[in-house]
Amino acid sequence: MKTNILPRDAILVINAGSRKGDDLFEEAKTKLGEAGINLIDAIDVDNPEDIRKIVRQAIKDAPMVIVGGGDGSLSGVVDEFVGTDCVFAILPLGTANSSARTLGVPLDLDGAIDVIAHGHRKPIDLGMIDEDYFVNAASLGLSPIIGPTVPQTLKRYLGRFGYLFWAMKCLIRFRPFKLIIDDGATQHILWSTEVRILNGPYHGGLELSDNARIDSGKIVIQAVVGKSKFKLGWDWYAKAFKLRDRNANTREFTGVSFQLTTIPELEISIDGEVLATTPVQVRIAAKAIEVAFP
């Protein structure tokens, strides 16, 4: 009979290129052992392109795989857990750590290890862009311009504020676009400056939606409406400081499947990595994997 008890045997895979990955690798190994986790293996991955192959093999060799890195690292390997009984556990070692925030995993190393040692296994939904699974959020508009171009020094030393600084620079050359959302019954056409495709409420380290939940069985598309770049900036500000009118410039669509088109075609950032281009099908994969949950 299947239980919600987390395995004690695991393999640790850390992306050394993530913001805190290389610095915390040895400490993570030691503290996981002290917490009662039997590490079958621990791998510090220098080349991010190798991490998916390494995780794929680790899933075959252990009942739980602990992945340390940022949102891109986590989303890049999550496809490998779909259709398996292996538990996906995370150590948030990136910059925004939106996936950890969505799961309620503490952002400090000790807190995250405590979840792995004393939490439980829980099925969660994954979002899908065409056939690509993601943990937390995808976006189009300004975010895919920021992510691949932000200098590593800004990310490392300023964290989320580095993204904010770079966003202001990118906003100067950014243009609004026409958005078409088809839910199978109605086609919605509107102007937008940014679209967030949310499996969880967080994106860029900020809580952007009151309705997106990782176990709801629904996907949320949130559009910043209109052509005003000022309103886009205000939307981020209002949501960052949880102002009363923080949702004044956004419109949300909730469902299990949408066809999403833009004019012109736009790149889509999936948990921080640019991996798709519109038009795309957006779907929810309900209870697709099991994770270590607080």
Beta strands, then each sheet from edge to edge (+ up, - down):
strand 1: 9-15
strand 2: 38-45
strand 3: 64-69
strand 4: 87-92
strand 5: 120-129
strand 6: 132-134
strand 7: 137-141
strand 8: 177-182
strand 9: 187-198
strand 10: 202-203
strand 11: 206-207
strand 12: 219-225
strand 13: 250-255
strand 14: 257-263
strand 15: 267-270
strand 16: 273-277
strand 17: 280-293
sheet 1: 2+ 1+ 3+ 4+ 17+ 5- 6+
sheet 2: 2+ 1+ 3+ 4+ 17+ 14- 8+ 9- 7+ 15- 16+
sheet 3: 2+ 1+ 3+ 4+ 17+ 14- 8+ 9- 12+ 13-
sheet 4: 10+ 11-
end
